[in-house]
């Protein structure tokens, strides 16, 4: 006679975690994932992303970091301005029209770059009272010749600026007088001190 107090046989407990179905590797073109191969996927490192700096130990360290950061920003802005990067340029240098004007001036040899050298020479001669008066006359004559040549050269540059700007930017309104002044002021400065730096070579077609 079966006992009324006998325990029923325990059934196997159901798995708490559902098992994932096995991938069908028989399908043509199937490539197992790194997870299936037991390989960990490496984390992507974003290039150029700065790692967070540890907090400063004291105020002196924080001030030092701030000064260093400001110095780096100034150097970056100076380099960007010299290379003609738009976001670092001054308001007078921004825009494709101003860039075109700079390229026009930088692609040619300008007489204005020799004007300051002539002026310095004339001043040097004027301070020396022991020289022959004919030298004073020659120096002054050279000064006026260079001044006239610089004005003529500036006029020719202005004509080129007007022609190219009107042809390439017909739908935009420009103050041509300000562009003329911008071009002339750049043409009378030495090439190695121009800022932004020249982006074209002398004789290059614009």
LINDA-V645911 format. One record per backbone hydrogen bond with DSSP energy under -0.5 kcal/mol. CO is the residue of the C=O (numbers start at 1). NH is the residue of the N-H. If there is no record, write none. Layout:
BEGIN
CO	NH
CO	NH
END
This chain:
BEGIN
3	6
16	18
23	25
24	27
27	30
33	37
34	39
35	38
40	42
44	46
45	47
46	49
58	62
59	63
60	64
61	65
62	66
63	67
64	68
65	69
66	70
67	71
68	72
69	73
70	74
71	75
72	76
73	77
74	78
75	79
76	80
77	81
78	82
79	83
80	85
81	84
82	197
85	88
85	89
86	89
90	93
90	94
91	94
95	99
96	100
97	101
98	102
99	103
100	104
101	105
102	106
103	107
105	108
107	203
110	113
111	114
111	115
112	115
112	116
114	118
115	119
116	120
117	121
118	122
119	123
120	124
121	125
122	126
123	127
124	128
125	128
127	129
128	131
132	135
132	136
133	137
134	138
135	139
136	140
137	141
138	142
139	143
140	144
141	145
142	146
143	147
144	148
145	149
146	150
147	151
148	152
149	153
150	154
151	155
152	156
153	157
154	158
155	159
156	160
157	161
158	162
159	163
160	164
161	165
162	166
163	167
164	168
165	169
169	172
174	176
175	179
176	180
177	181
178	182
179	183
180	184
181	185
182	186
183	187
184	188
186	189
190	193
191	194
201	204
END
